[in-house]
Amino acid sequence: MVSRVIPVDDFDLVIFGATGDLARRKILPGLYRRFCSGQMPETARIIGAARSEHDDAEFRDVVRAAINEFSKKNDCDDDRIGEFCERIHYVTIDARGEGGWSDLKGLVRSGVVNAYYFSVAPSLFGDLAERLQSHGIADENARIVVEKPFGRDLASAKKLNADLAKHFEETQIYRIDHYLGKETVQNLMAVRFGNILFEPLWNSQYVDHIQITVAETVGVGGRGEYYDKSGAMRDMVQNHLMQLLCLIAMEPPSRFEPDSVRDEKLKVIRALEPVDHHNIVRGQYDATKTEASYREDAGDPKSRTESYIALRCLISNWRWAGTPFYLRTGKKLKARTSEIAVVFKDAPHSIFPEDAGRHANVLVIRLQPNEGMTLQVTIKEPGPGGMRLIDVPLDMSFAEALGEEAEDIPDAYERLIMDVIRGNQTLFMRGDEVEAAWAWTDPLIHGWEARHDVPKTYDAYSSGPEDSSMMLHREGRRWRELKE
């Protein structure tokens, strides 16, 4: 199998916040990998813009250091890094003032794709958008990329959308969620809509329940002050897990086109039922002998912010009526894993003896680590002694199935940035999607705040609060074990 790398059109990409952590860890190393793959045109340019005082040479040193620190070692060829840095420029800019904007205007070329990446705090989105227009830098064909958080509630999300809409059309705005750039996430649509094997079974008649898990082993650490103002619901559920839920539950779009896909995702969000407080479990990790508790990390001994949340959700439509979707995410759990598990119902009648046990087919889509898919099927246990059934996995990891090609699969940021240059919005959230997600999320947050709920503590590096397990046990189900 030969990997195909399709070059994109010539472009100038301006990265606001180019000296920040996200640019250094993800954006710049990702662009370097696309350059090395041959996808970036020879004349394409990257323009860093930030308030730090640098000239081109100094910023190129920043880029070189970022690539060496955050890229795979076998990607770091000094000669190639040097070639990549030749297309790097820098402008010192004042996001809320006038400094640097005329310099930026002089750098950005006309006649090529112009994209502007807002790798800055959301409070600066409106200022940057306004200045790009008032200085005549961005035209009607320009594209802007904005990072989450897209507000902290419905009101702030509406304001952000309104601020951007003053200066750019919706077709020019790319709200990036890196989870949607993962290879396995995109394969959800290929598995569902490209295989007759699955789609006829993808409904409440055959699916018992679906679990969506995003578990992390790290705590909030140095992000404690920020995280304490958001919590797991705002930081993870409203965006990442919501998008995974939409992709797993949506109806087939009429075409694989941006608005067709996003229309179907929006229908899922609008069909979500309100969640009763008995079906919400919030938690905070506790201290160990060697590590701090969440409250210590957050710097607030009375904090009621959740580092863990689990929800039982229902979708009110014909396809999924009565099928629960269980969502969970948390910090300092026993394993780092992100997966979607589609648990199918038992066969309507078992011909096997009771001691053969109950066995269910499970399709597991692994996002991290070791991206891939596993289908759990039931077979006879080998050997004599009667009919004993066991479950075995039909396992497909991208690394094993694709061999050396797996090394060349772009990471999420690489793929999404190239989609921006192509003008493909399929994997980016639309403004009404964001607002619909907040409209569902806000009442849940307001509810536990009004009740003065206190999160349950859980042991660091465990599976989370016991109440989370009990939520499933009440219905005769259990969470899948967290494991790498």
N, C-alpha and C positions, 0 to 999 in steps of 0.2 A: 504494500500500500504506500503510495507516494503522497506526502503532505503537500497540499496546495496553498501557497501564500499569494493572495491576490493584492497587488499594490493598490494604494489609494491615490486619489488626486493630490496634486501639489497643495501644500497648506502652510499657513503660519498659525502656530498654536501659542497663545499668550497664557501663561500660568500666573495668576495673581496669588500671592502667598507662596512664591516659588522657593523661599528659604525655610518654609515651615516643615513640620514633621511629615505630613501626608505626601508632600511633593518629594521629599528626600527618600521616604521609604517605598513609595508605590509609583507615583506618576513618572518621575525621571528614570528610575531603573526600568519601568515598563516600556517607556518610549525607546530606551536604549535597546531593549530586546527586539522591539519591532524594527528598529534600524538594522540590527544584526541579521534579522530574518529576511531582509530585502524588501520589506513591505513599505518602507518609507522612501518617497521619491528623493532623488539626489539633491534637489533644490529646496526641500521642505525645511522649515526653520522653527525653532522653539525659542520663545522670548520669555524670560523670567521677569517678573515684576513684583517688587515688594518694597517696604519702607527702608530696608537696610541699605546702607551705602556700599555699592559694589560697582566695579567696571566689568566689562565682559570677561577679562582674564580671571579676575577674582571669583566671579560666579562660576566659571568653567571649573575652577578648582573645587568649588562646592559640589558641582555635579559629579566630577570625577570621584570625589570622596564618597558620595552617596551610592554610586554604582558599585564601588569596591566593597562598601559595607553591607549593602542590602541585596546585591545580586548574587546568584550562584557563582562559586569560584571559577567554574569552567566557562562562565560567560565573560569573565573580566580579562579581556585581552587589551593590553595597553595601547596597541596601535589602533584597534577598533574604537576604543574609548576616545582616543585622540581625534579620529575622524568624526565621531559623533559630536564631540564638543565643538568642532569647527562650525556647526550650524546653530550653536547656542549664543544668544545675546541676552543682555540684561538692561533693565530700566529701573532706576529708583523712582518710586511713585508714591504719591500721597492720596490714599483712597478717598479721603474726605476734603481734600484741598485741590489745588491746581498744579502742584509740583509734579513734573514728569510726564504729564499727559501730551504735551506737544512733541516730546521726544518719542513717545510711544507711537503717536500718529505718523511720525516720520519713518518709523521702522516697519510698520505693518504694510504689506504689499496689497495692491488691488489686483483683481484678476485671478486670485487663488482662493481656496477655502480659508476663511478666517474663523477661528474658534477661540473662545475666551473661557478659561477654566477658573471658576471662582473657588479656589482652595483656601477660603477665608471664613471667618465667622459669619453666620447668616445676617447679623446686624449690618454688614457691609454690602450685602447683595444689591440693595437699592441704590446706594451711593455709586457703586461700580457701574451698574446699568445706566444710571443717569449720565455719568461722565463719558462713558463710551459713546452715547448718543450726542451729547451736547458738544463734544469735541470733534464730531464727525468721523470717529474711528470705526464704528460698527455700522454697516449698512443693512439693508433688508435681507441680505443673504447670510449674514453673520450668525454664528451659533454660540450660545453660552451654556456652560456646564455648571450646575450648582450641586454642592454636597449637602448631605443631611447634617443636622436635623432640619427638616422642612417645617419649622415651627415647633412649639411645645404644646399646642392645643389647637382647636379649630380656629379660634379668633386670630392667633398669630400666623397660622398657615394661610388663612385668607388674606391677611395683610401682606405677607411675603409674595403670594401670587399676584396680588394687585400691584405691588411695587414693581415687579418684573414686567407685568403686562402693560405698564405705562410706556415701556420702551422697546419691548420685544413681543413678537407674536408667539402663540403657544407652540407653533411649529419650529421655532428657533430655540426653545428652552429644553434642555436635557437635564432632568433631575436624576442624578446617578445614585444607584444602590448597587454596590459591588457584588452583592449576593446574586444578582440577576446576570452577572457576567460569568459565573462559574459554569464550566463545561457541563457538569451534571444537571444543573438547573435548566439549562437549555435543552438537555436531553429529555427532560420531562415531557416536552411537547413532542419530541420525536418518538418517544416510547408510546405515548398515548395515541397520537394521531397518525403515526406511521406504521402501526402494527395492529392488524385485525384481532390479534390474540388478546389484547387488553381492553380496548375501548368498549366492546359489548359488555364487559364485566365491571366497568367503571361507574358504579351506581349503587344505590342503597339496597338493591335486591341481592347483590353479591358481596358488597364490602361491609364488614362488621364495624370497623372504625379505622381512623387514620391518626397516626402520631407524627407530630413534627417537633423535632428536638434540636436545639442549638445550645450545647453545653460547653463551658469553658473551664479550664483548670486555674486560670489566673484570677486574682481578685481585682479590685478597682485601683489599688496601689496609688500612684501619684495622680490619678484622675478622680480621686475621692470627692473633692469639692465640687467638680463639675457633675460627676455621676449622681451625687446626692440630690441634685436639682432635677434629675430626669428619672432615674430608676430603670429597671428592666423593661417595664411596660413601654415607656416612651423611647428608650434607647434601642430596643430590639423588636418588641411585638408589633408596634404600630407600623413599622417599615419592613424589616427583613422577614419576620415570620408571616406577616400579612401577605407579602408578595408570594412567598412559597405556598401559602394556603390558596391564593388565587390561581396559581398555575396548576396546582393539583386538582382543584375543584371546578375550574371554568368549563364552559361549553366549548365545543370546537368552533374556532372562528371561521368565518366564511373564506378568508384568505390569510396567509401568513404575511400580514401587513401590519404596520404599527397601530393604526387606529382600530382595526378589526380585533387584534389581540387585546388591546387596552380596553375596548368596549366590553369584552367578555369578562375581563378581570374586574371591572367596575361593577358589573352585575353581581358578582360574587360578594363583594364588600357590602353592597346595598341589600343583599339577601341574608346577611348575618343577623341572627337573632340577638337581642340583648342577653348578656350573661348574668345569671342569678349569682348573688354573692357566695352561695354555697358551692358554686363551681369555679371559684377563684381561690387559689392558694398563693400567698406571698410569703417570702422568706428572706432571712439575712444570715450570712455565714458567721459562725462563731469563731472565737479565738482558739488557737492551738498553743502548745507549749512554746513554739518557735515563731508563730505568725499572729498578726493582729486580727481582730474581729472587723467586720464591716464597719461598725460604728467608730472604731478607732481609725480605720482607713479614711472614713468620711470626715473625721474631726468633729463629730456630733454625738455625744453619748446618749442622746434621746431620739436619734434619727428613726423615722418610720418609713424610710425609703427601702424598697425591695431590691435585693440583689438576685432574687429568684422569683419567677412567677410561672404558674401553671394554670391553664384555662381549659374548660370543656365548652366547645363552641358547636352550634348547630346552624345549618344553612337552610333557609326556608325556600326550597324550590323542589321541583319534581325529581330531579336527579338524586338529591342528597337528603330528602326528608327523613328525619329520624336517625341519621348516621352521625355519631359524634366525631368531632375533630378535636384531638387533645394536643394542645400546644404547651411547650415548656422551654424555658431558657434560664440560665443562671451562671453565676460566677463561683469559682472555687468548688467545682464539682469533681467527681472522681475521675473523669476522663474528658478529653477534648474531642468532641464529636458533634457533627451536624448531619442529620439524616431525616428522611421522610419514610415512614413505614406504612404501607397499605396492607391492612390485615383483613384477609377475605374470610367470609363466613365458612362454617363447617359444611360438609356435604349434607344434603337434606336428610339422607338416611345412611347409616353406617352398616355395612354387611359384616363388619369385623367384631370379634368379641370385645367385651368391655375392657379387659386388661390390655387391649391394643392401645388404649389411650385416645385422647382427642388431639387431632392434628389439623392445623390450619395453614393454608398457603399464605405467605407473606412476601410482598415485594418491597425491598429496602433500597432506597436511593440514597447513596452516601455522598455528601457534599465535602466533608473533610473528616479525618484525613483519608488518604487513599481513595480518591474519587472513583465511583463505580456503582454497580448495581448487583443485587443478590436476589434471586427468587428462591424462596424456601418451598420445597416440594416434599411430599410424603412418599416413602418407598418401604419395601419390606427390609427389615434388618437381615443382613446376610447370615447364613448358617442354618443348622437344624433347630428344631424346637418349636415349630408352629409358626403362626402368622404374627410376628411382632413388627409393629410399624415404627419407623424413625423419620425424623425430618433431616433433610440434607440440603445444602445450598447449591444452586447453580450460580456460580460466582463469576462476575466479569468486572475486573478492575481495569481502569484505563491503562495503567502502567504495564500490566501483563498482556492485555489484549492488543495494545498498539505498539508495544516494544519501544524502540528508540523514538518513534513519533510522539509518544506521550511526553517526552522531554520538551518537545516543541509546541505543545499546546499552550496558547497564550493564557496568562493569568487574567483575572477578572478585569483589572484596570486596563491592561493592554487591549483586550477585546473591546471594551466599552469606549475607550478613547478613539479607536479606529472606527467604531460605529458612528461616533460623532462626526468624524471627518467624512464618512460616507453619506451622512445625513439620514441614518437609519435610527428611528426612535423606538423600535419595537421593545427593546429592553430597558427603556427609561419610563419613569412614572409621569403620567399626565397630571395636570393641576387638579382636575376633578377627582382623580383617584386619591390624591393626597388628602383632599378635604373630606372625602367620604370615609377614609380610614380614621381620621381624627373625629369625625361625627360619631363613629361607633366606639372609639376608644375613650373619649372624654367622659361619658356617663359612668363608665366603670371606675375611672380614677376619682371622679367627684363622689361616687358612692362610698368607696372605702375611706376617703377623706372625711365625709360627713359622719360615718360610723366610728371614726377615730380608730380604725383597725390598726393593730400592731403586727408586723410580720413575725411569723414563726422563726425561731432560730434553727439552724441546722449545722451539723458538724462540717467543718471544712473538708473537702475531698470526699464527701459522701454523695449520695444520689439526690440530696435535697430534703426538704421537710417531710416528715412522716405523713402529714395531712395530704400531701400530693399523691402518695401511693394509695391512701385511703379513698381518695376521690375516684380512682379507677376500680378499686376493690369493691366498692359499693355496687358496681355494675358487673362484677365477675370478670374484670379485665385487669391487666397489669402493664406497667411501663416496661418497655424493652430495657434490658440491662445496659448501663452506660459502659462502653469499653472502647479503647483506641482501635 
